[in-house]
Every structure is written in structure tokens, then in C-alpha cells.
Amino acid sequence: MPTAEGGGRDRPAPGGGEGPAAAAVARRAAVFRRIMAALERVAPEDVPGRLCTELASMLPARGLAISLLALGGVPGSTWCASDALARRLADLQFTLGDGPGITAAEVFAPVLAPDLSSAREARRWPLFTPPALRAGARAVYSVPLGSSSDVFGTLDLYRDTPGIPAPPELATAVIAADAATQVIGALKRRDGGDVTVWLHPGLTPPEQQEIHQAVDLITAVRGIDVNEALALLRARAFREDRTAAEVAHDVIRGTLRFDTD
């Protein structure tokens, strides 16, 4: 998969000569073996956390998250995160609809933001960059999950210092994303292809459960559909410089109402 800022393409097979090709195949096999060994005999409800922990231990980043896109009427969500900052960065992208992960899903290619404090990154993601910097991130890179015809999420990594991964490190991240795609695909097949099953209370953090509950409440109160309710939640979060999870918490507690504009 090429690093891109334009249109996405299917991931190419390893190549570049017999030596490099053999090394690429060996790297891919080693990454898959390590991930599958880590998930052996792990209960389905524990797979997200275990997968993120294993990926964080093998990839060149301070932390990472796996984010799922909005599918089947279910709001996009953070499937797992290695730490609080990784979760917050994923939640910011979900709240704002802006960031490297959003772009990576759109173009189906790795997207690198090596220095969030630069004017270039501020122009590319004007909504995401300021709060990401305030949260403590200095560099972010994202790799899409799925295929060019069926992108369902992203692997989002961050650093607390500027910089980009070296080519072999980026190659490992792409392989890790392929492995995560297979793991999530296996869970999807296990649950009959229903993405909502991945997001039931046993598989999601409390914050994400509250977003789903808040969207349901807004839908009922306003008589609107899920997408409109989610848009209202996101708009309120953006206006108040908060995350969607923080606004949802207030909705569930009853301290914030959406029955009027």
C-alpha cells in the first residue's frame, strides 16, 4: 500500500527483487505469527484489548488505537486503544470528522502527519490538529483496515515527538493492519456479519456505550434519525471544545438536553 495524499489503491504484493521480496514475506509471516500467538485461546470479548496491547508492543509509536467507521447505523467508535491519549485522539477524529485516520480511510493508503505543529498539518486537518497538540500528540500516522472496496476502520498511531517511521517500520505497521483486518473479519464472520455485535456492552468501553445511549436519547427526543442525532452531538462537542464522549456523558446524566435547539 503506498503512502498517499490522493486516491487510494489496493495494497501491492511485496516486490523489488528476490532478496527484498523474501525479506518482506518473512517479515509478514513473523508479524502474523506473533499476533496470532498472542490471541490464542483469548475469549472474543478480550480480543480488542489484547490485540491493541500486542500491536503497541511491536510498533514504533507511543500508543495506538483501532477505530471503526460508522456502519449499519452504528456510530463510528474506538474499538480498542493502548492508552488514554490514543483513545482521546481517536475520539477527537470521530467527533470532528477530521484527521489522518479520516483521510486514510478515504484514500485507502497510509497517511503520515510527522509534525502536528507545522503549518502544513494545520492546513490539512484544521479541526483535529489544535486539540491533538493540546492533548500531547506531536505526530500521528494512520493505516486503513479492510480493502479498497470495503474500508471499515483504521489503525491510528501517535508519537509524543515529531517524526515518521522508517520504511521498514511503516511496512510492519501495514502488515499489522492486515493482521488486524483478518482478526476483526473473523469476529465479524463469527457474529453473522453484524458489526453491531462488535459494539455490544461486553466489547466496548463505557464512553462508547454512553455515546450510543446518548444518540438513542437524542433520536427519541427530537424525532430524528441516528445520523442527525450524531451530527447534533458532534456539533455540540465541537462548539464546547469537548469530545463526543464527554457530551454524551452529560446527556446520559440528564445535565444536558437536546429537546430544543
C-alpha positions in Angstrom: 0.0 0.0 0.0 1.6 3.3 -1.0 1.7 6.3 1.4 -0.7 8.7 -0.3 -2.4 12.1 -0.1 -4.5 11.3 -3.1 -6.6 8.4 -4.3 -6.2 5.0 -2.7 -5.2 1.8 -4.3 -5.1 -1.9 -3.4 -2.1 -3.0 -1.5 0.7 -4.2 -3.8 2.3 -7.6 -3.3 5.8 -7.4 -1.8 8.4 -6.9 -4.6 11.5 -5.2 -5.6 13.8 -8.2 -6.3 14.2 -11.6 -4.9 16.1 -10.5 -1.8 13.7 -7.7 -0.7 10.7 -9.9 -1.7 11.9 -12.7 0.6 12.5 -10.3 3.4 9.0 -8.9 3.0 7.5 -12.3 3.1 9.5 -13.3 6.2 8.5 -10.0 8.0 4.8 -10.6 7.2 4.9 -14.2 8.4 6.7 -13.1 11.6 4.1 -10.4 12.4 1.2 -12.7 11.8 2.7 -15.5 13.9 3.3 -13.1 16.8 -0.2 -11.6 16.7 -2.0 -15.0 16.3 0.1 -16.4 19.1 -0.9 -13.5 21.4 -4.6 -14.1 20.6 -4.5 -17.9 21.0 -7.2 -19.0 23.5 -8.3 -15.4 24.2 -12.0 -15.0 24.7 -13.8 -12.9 22.0 -14.6 -10.2 24.4 -11.0 -9.8 25.3 -9.6 -9.7 21.8 -9.8 -5.9 21.2 -7.7 -5.1 24.3 -5.3 -7.9 23.8 -4.8 -7.0 20.1 -4.1 -3.4 20.9 -1.6 -4.3 23.6 0.3 -6.6 21.3 0.4 -4.1 18.5 1.6 -1.4 20.8 4.5 -3.6 21.9 5.7 -4.2 18.4 5.1 -0.9 16.5 7.2 2.3 16.6 4.7 4.6 18.4 3.9 5.9 21.8 0.4 4.5 21.6 -2.3 3.4 19.2 -6.0 2.8 18.7 -8.1 0.8 16.3 -11.1 2.8 15.1 -14.2 1.5 13.3 -16.1 3.6 10.8 -19.8 4.3 11.0 -21.6 1.2 9.6 -25.1 -0.1 9.6 -26.4 2.9 11.6 -23.9 2.4 14.3 -21.8 5.5 15.1 -18.1 5.2 14.4 -16.2 4.1 17.5 -12.8 3.3 19.1 -12.6 -0.5 19.1 -9.5 -0.6 21.3 -6.8 1.7 22.5 -3.4 1.2 24.2 -3.7 4.2 26.4 -5.9 7.2 27.3 -4.2 9.6 24.9 -4.6 7.2 22.0 -8.3 6.9 22.8 -8.7 10.6 23.1 -7.1 11.2 19.7 -9.4 8.6 18.1 -12.4 10.2 19.8 -11.4 13.6 18.5 -11.3 12.3 14.9 -14.7 10.7 15.4 -16.1 13.9 17.0 -14.7 16.3 14.4 -14.8 14.1 11.3 -11.2 15.3 10.6 -7.8 13.9 11.0 -5.2 11.5 9.5 -7.5 8.5 10.2 -10.4 10.0 8.3 -8.1 10.7 5.3 -6.5 7.2 5.4 -10.0 5.6 5.2 -11.0 7.9 2.3 -7.9 7.2 0.2 -7.1 3.6 1.4 -3.5 4.3 2.0 -1.2 5.1 5.0 -1.4 8.8 5.9 1.5 10.4 7.8 1.4 13.6 9.9 5.1 13.8 11.0 4.8 17.2 12.8 1.4 18.3 14.0 2.8 21.7 15.0 3.7 22.5 11.3 1.6 24.8 9.2 1.3 22.0 6.6 -0.5 19.7 9.0 -2.7 22.6 10.3 -3.9 23.2 6.8 -4.5 19.5 6.1 -6.6 19.0 9.3 -7.6 22.3 10.7 -10.1 20.9 13.2 -8.1 18.0 14.5 -4.6 19.5 14.8 -5.1 22.1 17.6 -6.8 19.8 20.1 -4.5 16.9 19.3 -1.5 19.1 20.1 -3.1 20.2 23.4 -3.7 16.6 24.3 0.1 15.9 23.9 0.4 14.3 20.4 3.2 15.6 18.1 3.0 13.1 15.2 0.2 10.8 14.0 0.1 8.2 11.3 -2.9 6.0 10.2 -3.3 2.8 8.2 -6.7 1.8 6.8 -8.3 -1.6 7.6 -10.2 -3.7 5.1 -9.9 -3.4 1.4 -10.2 -0.6 -1.2 -13.8 -1.7 -1.8 -14.7 -2.3 1.9 -12.8 0.0 4.3 -14.2 -0.5 7.8 -11.7 1.2 10.1 -8.2 2.5 10.7 -5.1 1.7 12.8 -4.1 5.0 14.3 -0.7 5.5 15.9 0.8 8.6 17.6 4.1 9.8 18.9 4.9 12.4 21.6 7.8 13.7 19.5 7.8 14.8 15.8 9.0 12.2 13.3 7.9 9.5 10.9 8.5 5.8 10.9 11.4 4.4 8.8 10.3 2.4 5.7 10.7 -1.0 7.4 8.7 0.3 10.4 5.9 1.6 8.2 5.9 -1.8 6.4 5.4 -3.5 9.7 2.5 -1.2 10.5 0.8 -2.0 7.2 1.3 -5.8 7.9 -0.1 -5.3 11.4 -3.1 -3.5 9.9 -3.6 -6.5 7.6 -3.5 -8.9 10.6 -6.0 -6.7 12.5 -8.3 -6.8 9.4 -8.2 -10.6 9.5 -8.9 -10.7 13.2 -11.8 -8.3 13.0 -13.1 -10.1 9.9 -13.0 -13.4 11.9 -15.1 -11.9 14.7 -17.5 -10.5 12.1 -18.0 -13.9 10.5 -18.4 -15.4 13.9 -21.2 -13.0 14.7 -23.1 -13.4 11.4 -21.6 -10.3 9.7 -23.4 -7.9 12.1 -21.0 -5.1 13.0 -23.2 -4.0 15.9 -22.3 -7.2 17.7 -18.7 -6.0 18.0 -20.1 -2.9 19.8 -22.3 -4.6 22.4 -21.6 -3.6 26.1 -19.2 -6.5 26.6 -16.9 -5.3 23.8 -17.0 -1.5 24.2 -15.6 0.9 26.8 -18.1 2.8 28.9 -17.5 6.0 27.0 -18.6 4.4 23.7 -21.6 2.8 25.3 -22.7 6.3 26.5 -22.3 7.7 23.0 -24.7 5.1 21.7 -27.1 5.7 24.5 -27.0 9.5 24.1 -27.6 9.2 20.3 -30.6 7.0 21.1 -32.0 9.5 23.5 -31.5 12.4 21.1 -33.2 10.4 18.4 -36.2 9.8 20.6 -36.5 13.3 21.9 -36.0 15.1 18.6 -37.8 12.6 16.4 -34.8 12.4 14.0 -32.6 9.6 12.7 -29.4 8.3 14.1 -27.1 10.2 11.7 -28.8 13.5 12.5 -28.7 12.8 16.2 -25.0 12.0 16.0 -24.4 15.2 14.0 -26.0 17.2 16.8 -23.9 15.5 19.4 -20.7 16.2 17.4 -21.6 19.8 16.8 -22.2 20.4 20.5 -18.9 18.8 21.3 -17.0 20.9 18.7 -18.7 24.1 19.9 -17.7 23.5 23.5 -14.2 22.1 22.7 -15.1 18.7 24.2 -15.2 15.2 22.9 -18.4 13.4 21.8 -17.9 11.1 24.8 -17.8 14.0 27.3 -21.0 15.5 25.9 -22.7 12.1 25.8 -21.9 11.6 29.5 -23.8 14.8 30.3 -26.7 13.7 28.2 -27.0 10.4 30.0 -26.7 12.1 33.4 -29.5 14.4 32.4 -27.5 17.6 32.8 -27.6 18.4 29.1 -30.7 18.3 27.0 -31.3 18.2 23.2 -35.1 18.7 23.2 -34.6 22.3 21.9 -32.0 23.9 19.5 
